[in-house]
Amino acid sequence: MELVCRIHEAGSISHAARRLGMSQPSLTAALNRIEKAVGGRLFVRGKRGITPTDLGLFLLERAKPLVEEVKALTAAVRRRAESGEREVLRIALAPTPYLGDFLTTLETRMRISATVEFGFTDLLARLNSGTLDAAVLGYAPELRVELGPGLRMRHLVETEPCWVAMSGRHPLAGSSQLRLEDLAEQDWAAPPGGDFDGTTAAFESACREAGFVPRVRYRMADSAAITQLLVRTEAVIVAQPTCRCPDGVVAIPLKDAPLSFRSTFVWRPETLSNGDSIFELLVRAYDAVIDNNDGYRLWWDANPWAHLDPAWKHDDHAHV
């Protein structure tokens, strides 16, 4: 990905090769391998240099932030090597918009580095066995989560209303809110992991109550592919109200919140004595993304029952 970005910045293969300290044939061969791997041409060569194709622009838009994140990670690893060993937290996380802020704050404020994985399956068993220290679980409230002996739990969000995301060109994109039944004739994309965290069953049940069976046409695990799908089609997908919508995608509330989501922090006190302090960092990170979409902060402040943990300081509704 960095090679593609550097080629684009240089404007030509020859300029990029000189900047990278490579021969032009070697860089051309590397680019050919990348294009073969992604399944299409990334640049068009011309007399005045190179121009990215539509596929190239799609890759560059997503690759540049990742390259910067890798650089930041490399710098963080270097700082850690220079300052000595830190405590390492083994944690599993549901994909969430506040993940980056949480991990950054964990590193800077508590001097804890994290080894992170994603998913839901077998997490409680792994917490019980000691191969994980903690997990942030995202799941449908209807799903029963039974803790093993010795585990502690705090709900970050008791109930978060689900919204829907779609292309900004979708005929319904200008709506201030939608009823679930308004989407009966739409093509749906299934969010990753729904079969394990109870959200697929909850979604299908809510649709049946709204009088229709959802037409789920797309099932994919890659978030970048889902984003491209939403931009280029009229598919819709269940989304979190804190999601950061990329250009060309909008998130819209569902009237009366027929679908909801719960976020819970679970940890082993015997291996993670500062679990409550880490939970406070999760609260701060979540609070920072509540304003990502217009309207969610109003819902949040009007429904304190949805976030009952004392860390949210309901007495004065102060933002953490």
Stockholm file with secondary structure:
# STOCKHOLM 1.0

chainA/1-320         MELVCRIHEAGSISHAARRLGMSQPSLTAALNRIEKAVGGRLFVRGKRGITPTDLGLFLLERAKPLVEEVKALTAAVRRRAESGEREVLRIALAPTPYLGDFLTTLETRMRISATVEFGFTDLLARLNSGTLDAAVLGYAPELRVELGPGLRMRHLVETEPCWVAMSGRHPLAGSSQLRLEDLAEQDWAAPPGGDFDGTTAAFESACREAGFVPRVRYRMADSAAITQLLVRTEAVIVAQPTCRCPDGVVAIPLKDAPLSFRSTFVWRPETLSNGDSIFELLVRAYDAVIDNNDGYRLWWDANPWAHLDPAWKHDDHAHV
#=GR chainA/1-320 SS CHHHHHHHHHSSHHHHHHHHTCCHHHHHHHHHHHHHHHTSCCEEEETTEEEECHHHHHHHHHHHHHHHHHHHHHHHHHHHHHHCCCEEEEEEECCCTTHHHHHHHHHHHSCEEEEEEECCTTHHHHHHHTSCSEEEEEECTTSCCCCCTTCEEEEEEEEEECEEEEETTSTTTTCSCBCGGGGTTSEEEECTTHHHHSHHHHHHHHHHHTTCCCEEEEECSCHHHHHHHHHHSCCEEEECTTCCCCTTEEEEEBTTCCSEEEEEEEECTTTCTTHHHHHHHHHHHHHTTGGGSTTHHHHHHHCGGGSCSGGGCTTTTCCC
#=GC SS_cons         CHHHHHHHHHSSHHHHHHHHTCCHHHHHHHHHHHHHHHTSCCEEEETTEEEECHHHHHHHHHHHHHHHHHHHHHHHHHHHHHHCCCEEEEEEECCCTTHHHHHHHHHHHSCEEEEEEECCTTHHHHHHHTSCSEEEEEECTTSCCCCCTTCEEEEEEEEEECEEEEETTSTTTTCSCBCGGGGTTSEEEECTTHHHHSHHHHHHHHHHHTTCCCEEEEECSCHHHHHHHHHHSCCEEEECTTCCCCTTEEEEEBTTCCSEEEEEEEECTTTCTTHHHHHHHHHHHHHTTGGGSTTHHHHHHHCGGGSCSGGGCTTTTCCC
//
